[in-house]
């Protein structure tokens, strides 16, 4: 369903946001709580740059940034769950 909400031209923005988030996570002076906000702001800026200014592009940017953060957390939790399962079996 989320794929119907986000403009297909912006899926490369999702990937860019993953990379930006990864870099920020490994930057010592950037607090973890601020990474979500930075990623969403970057997504909005990229979306406005790609599809033009307007409320739709801002909403698309917010959706794109949120999808990137959610996707990253889902992958992270799935990997963590797999690690925990392996530890319990030992």
FIGU-274637 format. One record per residue: residue in three letters; x, y, z of N, C-alpha, C, O in turn. Coordinates in pm, whole numbers, padded with zeros to 5 digits, always signed. Layout:
BEGIN
alaXYZXYZXYZXYZ/...
//
This chain:
BEGIN
unk+00081-00119+00000+00000+00000+00000+00086+00126+00000+00052+00225-00064/unk+00198+00123+00072+00285+00242+00079+00339+00277-00059+00364+00394-00088/unk+00356+00178-00143+00409+00203-00277+00309+00283-00361+00349+00349-00457/unk+00183+00277-00327+00082+00355-00397+00081+00500-00351+00036+00588-00424/unk+00130+00526-00232+00130+00662-00177+00250+00745-00222+00240+00867-00236/unk+00362+00680-00243+00485+00751-00278+00503+00751-00429+00489+00648-00495/unk+00533+00867-00483+00559+00884-00625+00678+00795-00663+00783+00803-00599/unk+00664+00711-00765+00772+00619-00804+00905+00689-00835+01011+00629-00820/unk+00899+00814-00878+01023+00887-00907+01105+00911-00781+01224+00942-00790/unk+01043+00897-00666+01111+00931-00541+01172+00812-00469+01225+00827-00359/unk+01166+00693-00527+01225+00578-00459+01377+00590-00449+01438+00533-00358/unk+01438+00663-00541+01582+00687-00527+01610+00781-00409+01718+00778-00352/unk+01512+00864-00374+01526+00950-00256+01525+00864-00130+01598+00892-00035/unk+01444+00759-00129+01443+00666-00016+01583+00607+00003+01634+00601+00115/unk+01644+00563-00105+01778+00505-00096+01879+00610-00049+01967+00580+00032/unk+01868+00732-00100+01958+00839-00057+01940+00866+00092+02038+00891+00162/unk+01817+00862+00139+01791+00885+00282+01850+00774+00368+01897+00800+00479/unk+01849+00649+00318+01912+00539+00391+02062+00567+00406+02119+00548+00513/unk+02123+00611+00298+02267+00640+00301+02295+00756+00395+02389+00750+00475/unk+02216+00862+00387+02234+00977+00475+02218+00935+00621+02299+00973+00706/unk+02116+00857+00650+02095+00808+00787+02210+00723+00835+02251+00734+00951/unk+02263+00638+00749+02376+00552+00783+02498+00637+00818+02567+00611+00917/unk+02524+00737+00735+02639+00825+00759+02621+00902+00890+02714+00914+00970/unk+02500+00954+00910+02475+01031+01032+02487+00943+01157+02535+00989+01261/unk+02443+00820+01147+02450+00728+01262+02595+00704+01304+02623+00683+01422/unk+02685+00706+01209+02825+00682+01239+02905+00810+01263+03027+00805+01282/unk+02836+00923+01262+02901+01050+01292+02889+01075+01442+02778+01089+01493/unk+03002+01082+01513+02999+01088+01659+02924+01208+01718+02860+01194+01822/unk+02929+01323+01656+02871+01442+01717+02723+01461+01683+02662+01559+01727/unk+02664+01369+01607+02522+01380+01572+02441+01292+01668+02458+01170+01668/unk+02354+01353+01749+02274+01273+01842+02173+01186+01766+02118+01227+01664/unk+02151+01064+01816+02061+00970+01750+01920+01028+01730+01857+01006+01626/unk+01872+01103+01829+01736+01156+01820+01718+01252+01703+01606+01271+01655/unk+01826+01314+01657+01814+01414+01551+01819+01353+01411+01785+01419+01313/unk+01862+01228+01400+01880+01167+01268+01747+01159+01192+01744+01185+01072/unk+01641+01123+01259+01510+01113+01194+01471+01246+01132+01426+01252+01018/unk+01488+01352+01207+01450+01485+01159+01536+01529+01041+01486+01586+00944/unk+01664+01502+01049+01755+01540+00940+01719+01463+00813+01716+01520+00704/unk+01692+01334+00827+01657+01252+00712+01527+01301+00647+01519+01309+00525/unk+01427+01333+00727+01300+01381+00672+01318+01516+00603+01261+01539+00497/unk+01395+01605+00662+01420+01735+00599+01492+01715+00465+01458+01780+00366/unk+01591+01628+00463+01661+01598+00336+01565+01542+00233+01571+01580+00116/unk+01477+01453+00275+01380+01394+00182+01286+01501+00125+01254+01497+00006/unk+01243+01594+00207+01157+01702+00159+01232+01789+00059+01178+01823-00046/unk+01355+01823+00091+01435+01905-00001+01456+01833-00135+01440+01894-00241/unk+01490+01705-00130+01509+01628-00253+01378+01618-00332+01379+01631-00455/unk+01267+01596-00263+01138+01583-00330+01097+01713-00398+01050+01713-00512/unk+01116+01823-00329+01085+01953-00388+01174+01977-00510+01129+02030-00611/unk+01299+01938-00499+01391+01954-00612+01355+01867-00731+01378+01905-00846/unk+01299+01750-00704+01269+01657-00813+01132+01679-00877+01118+01668-00999/unk+01031+01709-00795+00896+01719-00852+00836+01859-00841+00719+01880-00873/unk+00916+01955-00796+00870+02093-00791+00816+02132-00655+00787+02048-00570/unk+00804+02263-00638+00756+02312-00509+00604+02302-00503+00535+02309-00604/unk+00556+02285-00385+00413+02272-00363+00387+02179-00246+00476+02109-00198/unk+00264+02181-00202+00228+02100-00085+00241+01951-00114+00280+01874-00026/unk+00209+01910-00236+00220+01767-00269+00364+01717-00257+00388+01608-00206/unk+00460+01796-00303+00600+01753-00295+00648+01752-00150+00730+01668-00114/unk+00599+01842-00068+00635+01841+00075+00579+01714+00141+00649+01647+00216/unk+00454+01684+00111+00393+01562+00168+00466+01438+00116+00492+01346+00193/unk+00500+01436-00012+00576+01325-00068+00711+01311+00001+00757+01200+00028/unk+00776+01424+00030+00904+01421+00100+00892+01364+00240+00975+01285+00283/unk+00787+01404+00310+00765+01352+00445+00739+01202+00440+00794+01126+00519/unk+00654+01159+00346+00628+01015+00331+00754+00938+00295+00780+00830+00347/unk+00832+00996+00204+00956+00930+00161+01054+00917+00276+01111+00810+00297/unk+01074+01025+00351+01165+01021+00466+01117+00924+00572+01196+00848+00629/unk+00986+00925+00599+00930+00834+00699+00944+00689+00655+00974+00601+00736/unk+00923+00664+00526+00938+00529+00473+01083+00481+00485+01108+00365+00517/unk+01177+00571+00460+01319+00534+00472+01353+00498+00616+01420+00398+00641/unk+01308+00580+00710+01337+00554+00852+01267+00426+00897+01328+00341+00964/unk+01140+00411+00860+01065+00291+00899+01129+00166+00838+01144+00064+00906/unk+01165+00174+00711+01227+00060+00644+01357+00019+00711+01384-00099+00729/unk+01438+00118+00746+01564+00089+00814+01538+00021+00948+01604-00077+00982/unk+01444+00074+01025+01414+00016+01156+01357-00125+01143+01387-00212+01225/unk+01276-00148+01040+01218-00282+01020+01328-00383+00990+01328-00494+01044/unk+01422-00346+00903+01533-00435+00872+01619-00458+00996+01659-00571+01024/unk+01647-00352+01069+01729-00362+01190+01665-00454+01294+01733-00538+01354/unk+01534-00439+01314+01464-00523+01412+01456-00668+01365+01466-00759+01447/unk+01439-00689+01236+01434-00826+01184+01569-00895+01204+01574-01013+01239/unk+01677-00821+01180+01810-00879+01200+01834-00905+01348+01892-01007+01385/unk+01791-00812+01433+01808-00829+01577+01727-00948+01626+01774-01024+01711/unk+01608-00965+01575+01523-01077+01613+01588-01209+01574+01584-01306+01651/unk+01649-01213+01456+01719-01334+01413+01839-01364+01501+01866-01480+01530/unk+01912-01259+01543+02026-01278+01632+01981-01331+01767+02044-01421+01823/unk+01872-01276+01821+01820-01320+01950+01774-01466+01945+01792-01541+02040/unk+01715-01504+01833+01667-01641+01818+01784-01739+01819+01775-01846+01879/unk+01892-01701+01753+02010-01787+01750+02072-01802+01888+02122-01909+01922/unk+02069-01697+01967+02126-01701+02102+02044-01791+02194+02099-01860+02279/unk+01911-01789+02177+01825-01870+02262+01842-02018+02233+01829-02101+02324/unk+01870-02052+02108+01884-02193+02071+02014-02255+02122+02023-02377+02137/unk+02114-02172+02149+02244-02225+02194+02244-02266+02336+02346-02312+02387/
//
